[in-house]
Amino acid sequence: MAEFLGDIAFMIEILVLGLGLVVIHYGKKEKSKLLKTSGYLMSIFSILALICTTFFYFKYYFNGDFDSAYPKSTFSTDNR
């Protein structure tokens, strides 16, 4: 299940990147500095988020956290 959270985050970031590019396009078409600036900010922050998500996705993958459907527990329930 934890693996799908990374997939969902990645797809939302791709969506925001696409929307940022659309906003840049309309900002240039309408000659609006505010629209272009917001489009560039959306694009830049979504690219940074994509890099972060990709890094941690592979970090958790190589750590073995995706081997089972449920995340590993770091707490011990055994009180011995």
BAZA-661385 format. One record per atom (N, C-alpha, C): atom name; residue in one letter; residue number from 1; y, z, x. Coordinates in nm, 2 decimals. Atoms other than C-alpha are relative to their C-alpha. Layout:
{rec CA; A; NUM; {Y; Z; X}}
...
This chain:
{rec N; M; 1; {-0.12; 0.00; 0.08}}
{rec CA; M; 1; {0.00; 0.00; 0.00}}
{rec C; M; 1; {0.13; 0.00; 0.09}}
{rec N; A; 2; {-0.12; -0.01; -0.08}}
{rec CA; A; 2; {0.24; 0.08; 0.28}}
{rec C; A; 2; {0.04; -0.14; 0.06}}
{rec N; E; 3; {-0.02; 0.13; -0.05}}
{rec CA; E; 3; {0.20; -0.27; 0.41}}
{rec C; E; 3; {0.09; -0.09; -0.09}}
{rec N; F; 4; {-0.07; 0.08; 0.10}}
{rec CA; F; 4; {0.34; -0.42; 0.09}}
{rec C; F; 4; {0.15; 0.05; -0.01}}
{rec N; L; 5; {-0.14; -0.04; 0.00}}
{rec CA; L; 5; {0.66; -0.21; 0.12}}
{rec C; L; 5; {0.08; -0.07; 0.11}}
{rec N; G; 6; {-0.07; 0.08; -0.10}}
{rec CA; G; 6; {0.74; -0.39; 0.44}}
{rec C; G; 6; {0.02; -0.15; -0.04}}
{rec N; D; 7; {-0.01; 0.13; 0.05}}
{rec CA; D; 7; {0.67; -0.72; 0.27}}
{rec C; D; 7; {0.11; -0.01; -0.10}}
{rec N; I; 8; {-0.11; 0.00; 0.10}}
{rec CA; I; 8; {0.90; -0.63; -0.02}}
{rec C; I; 8; {0.14; 0.00; 0.07}}
{rec N; A; 9; {-0.13; -0.01; -0.07}}
{rec CA; A; 9; {1.18; -0.53; 0.21}}
{rec C; A; 9; {0.03; -0.13; 0.07}}
{rec N; F; 10; {-0.02; 0.13; -0.07}}
{rec CA; F; 10; {1.14; -0.85; 0.41}}
{rec C; F; 10; {0.05; -0.11; -0.09}}
{rec N; M; 11; {-0.04; 0.11; 0.10}}
{rec CA; M; 11; {1.16; -1.07; 0.10}}
{rec C; M; 11; {0.14; 0.03; -0.06}}
{rec N; I; 12; {-0.13; -0.03; 0.05}}
{rec CA; I; 12; {1.47; -0.88; -0.03}}
{rec C; I; 12; {0.11; -0.04; 0.11}}
{rec N; E; 13; {-0.09; 0.03; -0.10}}
{rec CA; E; 13; {1.64; -0.93; 0.31}}
{rec C; E; 13; {0.01; -0.15; 0.01}}
{rec N; I; 14; {-0.01; 0.15; 0.00}}
{rec CA; I; 14; {1.56; -1.31; 0.30}}
{rec C; I; 14; {0.08; -0.04; -0.12}}
{rec N; L; 15; {-0.08; 0.04; 0.12}}
{rec CA; L; 15; {1.71; -1.32; -0.05}}
{rec C; L; 15; {0.15; 0.03; 0.03}}
{rec N; V; 16; {-0.14; -0.03; -0.03}}
{rec CA; V; 16; {2.03; -1.15; 0.07}}
{rec C; V; 16; {0.06; -0.10; 0.11}}
{rec N; L; 17; {-0.05; 0.10; -0.10}}
{rec CA; L; 17; {2.05; -1.39; 0.37}}
{rec C; L; 17; {0.03; -0.13; -0.08}}
{rec N; G; 18; {-0.02; 0.12; 0.07}}
{rec CA; G; 18; {2.02; -1.68; 0.13}}
{rec C; G; 18; {0.13; 0.01; -0.09}}
{rec N; L; 19; {-0.12; -0.02; 0.08}}
{rec CA; L; 19; {2.29; -1.54; -0.10}}
{rec C; L; 19; {0.12; 0.00; 0.08}}
{rec N; G; 20; {-0.11; 0.00; -0.10}}
{rec CA; G; 20; {2.51; -1.48; 0.20}}
{rec C; G; 20; {0.04; -0.14; 0.04}}
{rec N; L; 21; {-0.03; 0.14; -0.03}}
{rec CA; L; 21; {2.48; -1.85; 0.29}}
{rec C; L; 21; {0.07; -0.07; -0.11}}
{rec N; V; 22; {-0.06; 0.06; 0.12}}
{rec CA; V; 22; {2.56; -1.95; -0.07}}
{rec C; V; 22; {0.15; 0.05; -0.01}}
{rec N; V; 23; {-0.14; -0.06; 0.01}}
{rec CA; V; 23; {2.87; -1.72; -0.07}}
{rec C; V; 23; {0.09; -0.07; 0.11}}
{rec N; I; 24; {-0.08; 0.07; -0.10}}
{rec CA; I; 24; {2.99; -1.88; 0.26}}
{rec C; I; 24; {0.03; -0.14; -0.04}}
{rec N; H; 25; {-0.02; 0.14; 0.05}}
{rec CA; H; 25; {2.94; -2.23; 0.11}}
{rec C; H; 25; {0.12; 0.00; -0.10}}
{rec N; Y; 26; {-0.10; 0.00; 0.10}}
{rec CA; Y; 26; {3.15; -2.14; -0.19}}
{rec C; Y; 26; {0.14; 0.05; 0.05}}
{rec N; G; 27; {-0.13; -0.04; -0.06}}
{rec CA; G; 27; {3.41; -1.96; 0.02}}
{rec C; G; 27; {0.07; -0.11; 0.07}}
{rec N; K; 28; {-0.06; 0.11; -0.07}}
{rec CA; K; 28; {3.46; -2.27; 0.23}}
{rec C; K; 28; {0.05; -0.10; -0.10}}
{rec N; K; 29; {-0.04; 0.10; 0.11}}
{rec CA; K; 29; {3.47; -2.49; -0.09}}
{rec C; K; 29; {0.13; 0.05; -0.07}}
{rec N; E; 30; {-0.12; -0.05; 0.07}}
{rec CA; E; 30; {3.73; -2.26; -0.25}}
{rec C; E; 30; {0.11; 0.04; 0.09}}
{rec N; K; 31; {-0.09; -0.04; -0.11}}
{rec CA; K; 31; {3.91; -2.19; 0.08}}
{rec C; K; 31; {0.04; 0.15; -0.02}}
{rec N; S; 32; {-0.03; -0.14; 0.02}}
{rec CA; S; 32; {3.88; -1.82; 0.02}}
{rec C; S; 32; {-0.05; 0.08; 0.12}}
{rec N; K; 33; {0.04; -0.07; -0.12}}
{rec CA; K; 33; {3.89; -1.60; 0.32}}
{rec C; K; 33; {-0.08; 0.12; -0.03}}
{rec N; L; 34; {0.08; -0.11; 0.04}}
{rec CA; L; 34; {3.75; -1.30; 0.14}}
{rec C; L; 34; {-0.14; -0.03; -0.03}}
{rec N; L; 35; {0.14; 0.04; 0.02}}
{rec CA; L; 35; {3.44; -1.49; 0.02}}
{rec C; L; 35; {-0.07; -0.03; 0.13}}
{rec N; K; 36; {0.06; 0.04; -0.12}}
{rec CA; K; 36; {3.38; -1.63; 0.36}}
{rec C; K; 36; {-0.04; 0.13; 0.08}}
{rec N; T; 37; {0.03; -0.12; -0.07}}
{rec CA; T; 37; {3.41; -1.29; 0.52}}
{rec C; T; 37; {-0.12; 0.08; -0.06}}
{rec N; S; 38; {0.11; -0.08; 0.06}}
{rec CA; S; 38; {3.18; -1.12; 0.27}}
{rec C; S; 38; {-0.13; -0.08; 0.02}}
{rec N; G; 39; {0.12; 0.08; -0.02}}
{rec CA; G; 39; {2.93; -1.41; 0.31}}
{rec C; G; 39; {-0.05; 0.02; 0.15}}
{rec N; Y; 40; {0.04; -0.02; -0.14}}
{rec CA; Y; 40; {2.93; -1.37; 0.69}}
{rec C; Y; 40; {-0.05; 0.15; 0.02}}
{rec N; L; 41; {0.05; -0.14; -0.01}}
{rec CA; L; 41; {2.89; -0.99; 0.66}}
{rec C; L; 41; {-0.14; 0.01; -0.06}}
{rec N; M; 42; {0.13; 0.00; 0.06}}
{rec CA; M; 42; {2.60; -1.04; 0.42}}
{rec C; M; 42; {-0.11; -0.06; 0.09}}
{rec N; S; 43; {0.10; 0.07; -0.09}}
{rec CA; S; 43; {2.43; -1.28; 0.66}}
{rec C; S; 43; {-0.03; 0.08; 0.12}}
{rec N; I; 44; {0.02; -0.08; -0.13}}
{rec CA; I; 44; {2.48; -1.07; 0.97}}
{rec C; I; 44; {-0.08; 0.12; -0.03}}
{rec N; F; 45; {0.08; -0.12; 0.03}}
{rec CA; F; 45; {2.36; -0.75; 0.81}}
{rec C; F; 45; {-0.14; -0.03; -0.04}}
{rec N; S; 46; {0.14; 0.04; 0.04}}
{rec CA; S; 46; {2.06; -0.92; 0.65}}
{rec C; S; 46; {-0.08; -0.04; 0.12}}
{rec N; I; 47; {0.08; 0.04; -0.12}}
{rec CA; I; 47; {1.96; -1.07; 0.99}}
{rec C; I; 47; {-0.03; 0.13; 0.08}}
{rec N; L; 48; {0.03; -0.13; -0.07}}
{rec CA; L; 48; {1.99; -0.72; 1.15}}
{rec C; L; 48; {-0.11; 0.07; -0.07}}
{rec N; A; 49; {0.11; -0.07; 0.08}}
{rec CA; A; 49; {1.78; -0.57; 0.87}}
{rec C; A; 49; {-0.13; -0.07; 0.02}}
{rec N; L; 50; {0.13; 0.08; -0.02}}
{rec CA; L; 50; {1.52; -0.85; 0.92}}
{rec C; L; 50; {-0.06; 0.04; 0.13}}
{rec N; I; 51; {0.05; -0.04; -0.14}}
{rec CA; I; 51; {1.50; -0.77; 1.29}}
{rec C; I; 51; {-0.06; 0.14; 0.00}}
{rec N; C; 52; {0.05; -0.14; 0.00}}
{rec CA; C; 52; {1.46; -0.40; 1.22}}
{rec C; C; 52; {-0.13; 0.01; -0.08}}
{rec N; T; 53; {0.12; 0.00; 0.08}}
{rec CA; T; 53; {1.20; -0.45; 0.94}}
{rec C; T; 53; {-0.12; -0.06; 0.08}}
{rec N; T; 54; {0.11; 0.07; -0.07}}
{rec CA; T; 54; {1.00; -0.69; 1.16}}
{rec C; T; 54; {-0.05; 0.09; 0.12}}
{rec N; F; 55; {0.03; -0.09; -0.11}}
{rec CA; F; 55; {1.01; -0.45; 1.46}}
{rec C; F; 55; {-0.09; 0.12; -0.05}}
{rec N; F; 56; {0.07; -0.11; 0.04}}
{rec CA; F; 56; {0.89; -0.15; 1.26}}
{rec C; F; 56; {-0.13; -0.04; -0.07}}
{rec N; Y; 57; {0.13; 0.05; 0.06}}
{rec CA; Y; 57; {0.63; -0.36; 1.06}}
{rec C; Y; 57; {-0.11; -0.01; 0.11}}
{rec N; F; 58; {0.10; 0.02; -0.10}}
{rec CA; F; 58; {0.46; -0.46; 1.38}}
{rec C; F; 58; {-0.03; 0.13; 0.08}}
{rec N; K; 59; {0.03; -0.13; -0.06}}
{rec CA; K; 59; {0.50; -0.11; 1.53}}
{rec C; K; 59; {-0.10; 0.08; -0.08}}
{rec N; Y; 60; {0.09; -0.07; 0.09}}
{rec CA; Y; 60; {0.32; 0.04; 1.23}}
{rec C; Y; 60; {-0.14; -0.07; 0.00}}
{rec N; Y; 61; {0.12; 0.07; 0.01}}
{rec CA; Y; 61; {0.06; -0.24; 1.23}}
{rec C; Y; 61; {-0.08; 0.03; 0.13}}
{rec N; F; 62; {0.07; -0.03; -0.12}}
{rec CA; F; 62; {-0.03; -0.19; 1.60}}
{rec C; F; 62; {-0.04; 0.15; 0.01}}
{rec N; N; 63; {0.04; -0.15; 0.00}}
{rec CA; N; 63; {-0.04; 0.19; 1.54}}
{rec C; N; 63; {-0.12; 0.02; -0.09}}
{rec N; G; 64; {0.11; -0.02; 0.09}}
{rec CA; G; 64; {-0.31; 0.14; 1.28}}
{rec C; G; 64; {0.03; 0.05; -0.13}}
{rec N; D; 65; {-0.03; -0.06; 0.13}}
{rec CA; D; 65; {-0.12; 0.25; 0.98}}
{rec C; D; 65; {-0.04; -0.09; -0.12}}
{rec N; F; 66; {0.04; 0.09; 0.11}}
{rec CA; F; 66; {-0.22; -0.05; 0.78}}
{rec C; F; 66; {-0.15; -0.02; -0.01}}
{rec N; D; 67; {0.14; 0.02; 0.00}}
{rec CA; D; 67; {-0.59; -0.01; 0.84}}
{rec C; D; 67; {-0.06; 0.05; -0.14}}
{rec N; S; 68; {0.04; -0.04; 0.14}}
{rec CA; S; 68; {-0.63; 0.17; 0.50}}
{rec C; S; 68; {0.11; -0.01; -0.10}}
{rec N; A; 69; {-0.10; 0.02; 0.11}}
{rec CA; A; 69; {-0.46; 0.15; 0.17}}
{rec C; A; 69; {0.11; 0.11; -0.01}}
{rec N; Y; 70; {-0.09; -0.11; 0.01}}
{rec CA; Y; 70; {-0.30; 0.49; 0.21}}
{rec C; Y; 70; {0.05; 0.04; 0.14}}
{rec N; P; 71; {-0.05; -0.04; -0.14}}
{rec CA; P; 71; {-0.08; 0.61; 0.50}}
{rec C; P; 71; {-0.07; 0.12; 0.06}}
{rec N; K; 72; {0.06; -0.12; -0.07}}
{rec CA; K; 72; {-0.21; 0.85; 0.76}}
{rec C; K; 72; {0.08; 0.12; -0.03}}
{rec N; S; 73; {-0.07; -0.13; 0.02}}
{rec CA; S; 73; {-0.13; 1.21; 0.69}}
{rec C; S; 73; {0.01; 0.07; 0.13}}
{rec N; T; 74; {-0.03; -0.08; -0.12}}
{rec CA; T; 74; {0.03; 1.41; 0.97}}
{rec C; T; 74; {-0.02; 0.15; -0.02}}
{rec N; F; 75; {0.02; -0.14; 0.03}}
{rec CA; F; 75; {-0.03; 1.74; 0.80}}
{rec C; F; 75; {-0.15; 0.03; -0.02}}
{rec N; S; 76; {0.14; -0.04; 0.01}}
{rec CA; S; 76; {-0.36; 1.92; 0.82}}
{rec C; S; 76; {-0.01; 0.10; -0.12}}
{rec N; T; 77; {0.03; -0.09; 0.11}}
{rec CA; T; 77; {-0.50; 2.08; 0.51}}
{rec C; T; 77; {-0.11; 0.10; 0.04}}
{rec N; D; 78; {0.10; -0.09; -0.05}}
{rec CA; D; 78; {-0.76; 2.26; 0.71}}
{rec C; D; 78; {0.06; 0.12; 0.07}}
{rec N; N; 79; {-0.07; -0.12; -0.05}}
{rec CA; N; 79; {-0.65; 2.62; 0.78}}
{rec C; N; 79; {-0.09; 0.08; 0.10}}
{rec N; R; 80; {0.09; -0.07; -0.09}}
{rec CA; R; 80; {-0.91; 2.71; 1.04}}
{rec C; R; 80; {0.06; 0.03; 0.13}}
